[in-house]
Amino acid sequence: METMHQVNEINNLRIVFIETLSRQFIAITGCGIYAYLNPVTINELFNQYMAGNVPINAYARQCVRNVVA
């Protein structure tokens, strides 16, 4: 069972992930993340990021490329 500390840590990581992804979308497309993705998809991307071993900035850039390609 997850402790409150673990839940808070995951929530903080989720916030950092969304902010990083948002910055990448704005930098590459000029539009925010929600112009391209819905909250459910963003959560799925976060879960995939957590399951992998890729740095957050590299993962965010790849997500943007995959969406706008």
Backbone hydrogen bonds, N-H to C=O, Kabsch-Sander energy under -0.5 kcal/mol:
donor,donor_aa,acceptor,acceptor_aa,energy
7,V,3,T,-2.2
8,N,4,M,-2.5
9,E,5,H,-2.4
10,I,6,Q,-2.3
11,N,7,V,-2.5
12,N,8,N,-2.4
13,L,9,E,-2.3
14,R,10,I,-2.4
15,I,11,N,-2.1
16,V,12,N,-2.3
17,F,13,L,-2.6
18,I,14,R,-2.6
19,E,15,I,-2.5
20,T,16,V,-2.5
21,L,17,F,-2.8
22,S,18,I,-2.6
23,R,19,E,-2.4
24,Q,20,T,-2.1
25,F,21,L,-2.4
26,I,22,S,-2.5
27,A,23,R,-2.6
28,I,24,Q,-2.4
29,T,25,F,-3.0
30,G,25,F,-0.9
30,G,26,I,-1.2
31,C,25,F,-0.7
35,A,32,G,-1.4
36,Y,33,I,-1.6
37,L,33,I,-2.5
42,I,38,N,-2.2
43,N,39,P,-2.2
44,E,40,V,-2.1
45,L,41,T,-2.5
46,F,42,I,-2.2
47,N,43,N,-2.4
48,Q,44,E,-2.2
49,Y,45,L,-2.7
50,M,46,F,-2.6
51,A,47,N,-1.5
52,G,48,Q,-1.0
52,G,49,Y,-0.7
59,Y,55,P,-2.5
60,A,56,I,-2.5
61,R,57,N,-2.3
62,Q,58,A,-2.1
63,C,59,Y,-2.3
64,V,60,A,-2.2
65,R,61,R,-2.5
66,N,62,Q,-2.5
67,V,63,C,-2.0
68,V,64,V,-2.7
69,A,65,R,-1.2
